[in-house]
Amino acid sequence: MVLELSKAEQRLCERLRLSAEAAARLVQAMRAGASSRSAVVLSPKAPRDYVPPFACVDTSAWGWLPPCVYVPCEGERPTAHPDYAAGLYYSLDLSSCWESAALEVVPPPASSLDLCAAPGGKTMLMAARYLPQHHTANEVNAARRGILRQNVEQCGLPNTEVSGLRPDQWATEDKLFDLLLVDAPCSGQSLLCKGIKNPGCLGAQMVNGNAKRQKGIMLAAVQCVADGGHILYSTCTYDPDENEKVISYILRRVPGWHAVEVPALAAFRSTLSDFPCYRLLPEHGFGAGGFCCLLKKTNNNQ
């Protein structure tokens, strides 16, 4: 039986240049809404030899999982354990962990900024990899900033402050960072694969509006990075207008930047660009999916 695609589904699959079989797999995943997969990242509060108190998947063969990240077995409820309330670990979607794997090629930063931080997953993942001398977790929305602050405090992240400036305000600040995390607001098409309703997320109007916003955020972000520093750009959506085309726009518009190869993610390299960036789809089995690209600013002294 041939799967009948809606116009919006067909538009997305065509833009992703998917074969008929791959398109059917993606659409089936979006309709089924069962691709979500949870993970936990240990916090600085966890003792050195700490092991989560629930059964976990053997991930030794994956090759890209960030440090201090565990994947609960199906049926486990990590947030139901007292250790979660005590802040020994933070629960998040496995796709977010996949996106942060790109940080494996980034040296420990002295200073860092998570520009769109709430609820705090990317900040937690970075803290598990290396603790900067100073980290800022930023969130413009006041309600979401409150949740972010609560998570940062519960997990005991040191050297971390919570702020609420807009990206354009950061661009005028007299501060430069070694690492920026830009988990950009997006159409959230992968939410469908988690079983979360997201009306209009496949439509051109929502995609175009988000792409414009993402370009503005990135134009501000590049002004906040020291020579030799990095930006990790990520989204939880599929459309290339919000992913490859945003990065391509920045590389054309702003001199002195290039995309960085991430060997651990080589199997996920996007075929939609001529620079290294990476895509996760539900069929890979590591969650609902996402996109990431690591950018580096040229060191003017080199």
C-alpha positions in Angstrom: 0.0 0.0 0.0 1.4 3.4 -1.1 1.4 6.0 1.7 -0.6 9.1 0.7 1.3 12.3 1.8 -0.3 15.6 2.4 0.9 18.6 0.5 2.9 19.8 3.5 4.5 16.4 4.1 5.3 16.1 0.4 6.9 19.6 0.4 9.1 18.7 3.4 10.3 15.4 1.9 11.0 17.0 -1.4 13.1 19.7 0.3 15.0 17.0 2.1 15.5 15.1 -1.2 14.3 11.9 0.4 13.7 8.8 -1.6 10.2 7.4 -1.7 11.1 4.9 1.0 12.8 7.4 3.2 9.9 9.8 2.9 7.5 7.1 3.9 9.6 6.4 7.0 9.7 10.0 8.1 6.0 10.6 7.5 5.1 7.4 9.3 7.3 8.5 12.3 5.6 12.0 12.4 2.2 10.4 12.3 3.0 7.7 14.9 4.5 10.2 17.4 6.5 7.5 19.1 10.1 8.3 18.3 10.9 10.2 21.5 13.8 8.7 23.5 14.9 9.9 26.9 18.4 10.3 28.4 19.9 11.7 31.5 23.1 13.7 32.0 24.9 13.7 35.4 25.2 17.0 37.2 28.2 18.3 39.1 26.4 17.2 42.3 26.8 13.5 41.3 29.6 11.7 43.1 32.6 10.6 41.0 31.5 7.0 41.0 27.8 7.6 40.7 25.6 5.3 38.6 21.9 6.1 37.9 19.5 4.0 40.0 17.7 2.4 37.0 18.5 0.1 34.1 20.3 1.7 31.2 21.0 0.7 27.6 24.5 -0.4 26.6 25.7 2.5 24.4 29.3 1.5 24.1 29.1 0.9 20.4 27.4 4.3 19.5 30.6 6.3 19.3 29.1 9.8 19.7 27.4 9.8 23.1 28.6 12.7 25.3 30.3 12.0 28.6 28.2 11.5 31.7 25.1 10.7 29.6 23.0 7.5 30.3 20.0 6.2 28.2 17.3 4.6 30.4 15.9 1.3 29.2 12.3 1.3 28.0 9.8 1.6 30.8 12.2 3.3 33.2 11.1 6.6 34.8 14.2 8.6 35.7 12.3 11.6 37.0 10.4 9.4 39.5 13.6 8.7 41.5 14.6 10.8 44.5 18.1 11.4 42.9 16.4 13.4 40.2 14.8 15.7 42.8 18.1 16.0 44.5 19.7 17.3 41.3 22.1 14.4 40.7 21.0 14.2 37.0 19.0 16.1 34.5 16.5 14.4 32.1 16.3 15.4 28.5 15.7 14.1 25.0 18.4 11.9 23.5 18.4 14.0 20.3 19.7 17.0 22.3 22.6 14.8 23.5 23.3 13.9 19.9 23.5 17.6 18.9 26.0 18.3 21.7 28.3 15.6 20.5 29.8 18.2 18.2 31.5 19.7 21.2 34.0 16.8 21.2 36.3 18.9 19.0 36.0 22.1 21.0 38.7 22.8 23.5 37.5 23.7 27.1 36.4 27.3 26.9 37.3 29.8 29.6 34.0 31.6 29.0 30.8 30.5 27.3 27.2 31.6 26.6 24.1 29.6 26.0 22.1 32.1 24.0 18.7 30.4 24.0 19.2 28.2 27.1 15.8 27.3 28.6 15.0 24.8 30.0 18.8 24.1 30.3 19.6 20.9 28.5 22.5 22.2 26.4 24.0 24.0 29.4 23.9 20.8 31.4 25.5 18.8 28.6 28.3 21.3 28.3 28.9 21.3 32.1 29.2 17.5 31.9 31.9 17.8 29.3 33.9 20.7 30.8 33.1 23.4 33.4 34.1 26.8 32.0 35.6 29.4 34.3 32.4 31.4 33.6 29.2 30.4 31.9 26.1 32.4 31.1 22.8 30.7 30.5 20.6 33.2 28.7 16.8 33.2 28.1 14.7 36.1 26.9 11.3 34.8 28.0 10.8 35.5 31.7 8.7 32.4 32.4 11.1 30.1 30.7 14.0 31.9 32.4 12.5 31.0 35.8 12.5 27.3 34.8 16.1 27.6 33.6 17.2 29.2 36.8 15.5 26.5 38.9 17.2 23.8 36.9 20.6 25.4 37.1 20.2 25.7 40.9 18.8 22.2 41.4 21.7 20.7 39.5 24.3 22.9 41.3 26.1 24.2 38.2 29.1 26.3 39.4 30.4 29.4 37.7 27.0 29.9 36.0 24.8 32.9 35.9 21.3 33.3 34.4 20.5 36.3 32.2 17.7 37.6 30.0 19.2 39.7 27.2 18.1 39.6 23.6 20.7 38.4 21.1 21.0 41.9 19.6 21.7 43.3 23.1 24.5 40.7 23.6 26.0 41.9 20.3 26.5 45.4 21.9 27.9 44.1 25.1 31.6 44.5 25.7 32.1 40.7 26.1 33.5 38.0 23.9 33.1 34.3 24.6 35.1 31.2 23.6 32.0 29.2 23.0 28.4 30.1 22.1 25.5 27.6 22.1 22.7 28.6 19.8 19.9 26.1 20.2 17.7 28.2 18.0 13.9 28.7 18.3 12.5 26.8 15.3 9.3 25.3 13.8 9.8 22.2 16.0 8.8 19.7 13.3 10.4 16.8 15.4 7.7 17.4 18.0 5.4 15.5 15.8 7.6 12.5 16.1 7.2 12.8 19.9 3.4 12.8 19.7 3.1 16.5 20.4 0.7 18.5 18.3 2.3 21.4 16.5 -0.1 22.9 14.0 1.4 24.6 11.0 4.9 23.5 11.7 5.3 22.0 8.2 3.9 25.1 6.5 6.1 27.6 4.6 4.8 30.5 6.6 6.1 29.1 9.9 9.3 27.8 8.4 10.1 31.1 6.7 9.3 33.1 9.8 11.6 31.0 11.9 14.4 31.1 9.3 14.4 34.8 9.3 14.5 34.9 13.1 17.4 32.4 13.2 19.5 34.4 10.8 19.0 37.5 13.0 20.1 35.5 16.1 23.1 34.2 14.3 24.1 37.6 13.0 24.2 38.8 16.6 25.9 35.6 17.9 28.9 35.9 15.6 29.6 39.3 17.1 30.0 37.7 20.6 32.8 35.2 19.8 36.5 35.7 20.4 39.0 34.8 17.7 39.4 31.1 17.6 36.1 30.6 19.3 33.2 28.4 18.3 29.4 28.5 17.8 27.3 25.3 18.0 24.1 25.9 16.1 21.3 23.4 16.6 17.6 23.0 16.0 14.9 20.3 16.6 13.4 20.7 13.1 14.0 19.1 9.7 13.5 21.8 7.1 16.7 22.9 5.4 15.6 26.6 5.4 16.1 26.5 9.2 19.2 24.5 9.1 21.7 24.3 6.2 20.4 27.5 4.6 20.8 29.5 7.8 24.5 28.4 8.1 25.1 29.0 4.4 23.7 32.5 4.8 26.1 33.2 7.7 29.1 31.8 5.9 28.4 34.0 2.9 27.5 37.1 4.8 30.1 37.1 7.6 33.8 36.6 6.7 36.2 34.7 9.0 34.0 31.7 9.8 34.0 28.1 8.7 32.2 24.9 9.5 34.1 22.3 11.4 34.2 18.5 10.8 33.0 16.4 13.7 34.4 12.8 13.2 32.0 11.2 15.7 29.1 12.4 13.7 30.4 11.5 10.2 27.7 8.9 9.7 25.1 11.7 10.0 26.6 14.2 7.7 24.0 16.1 5.7 23.9 15.7 1.9 22.2 19.1 1.5 25.3 21.2 1.9 28.9 21.4 0.7 30.2 22.1 4.3 30.1 19.8 7.3 26.8 19.8 9.2 24.8 16.9 10.6 21.2 15.6 10.6 19.4 13.1 12.8 16.2 11.5 11.6 13.8 9.3 13.6 14.8 6.3 11.5 18.3 6.4 13.1 16.8 5.3 16.4 18.3 8.0 18.6 15.2 10.1 19.3 12.9 12.4 17.3 15.7 14.1 15.3 17.6 17.3 15.0 20.3 19.3 13.2 23.7 20.7 14.3 26.6 22.5 12.8 29.8 23.7 14.6 31.3 26.9 13.4 34.8 28.3 14.2 36.0 31.9 14.0 39.4 32.4 12.4 42.1 33.4 14.7 43.5 36.7 13.3 46.9 35.9 14.9 47.3 32.8 12.8 
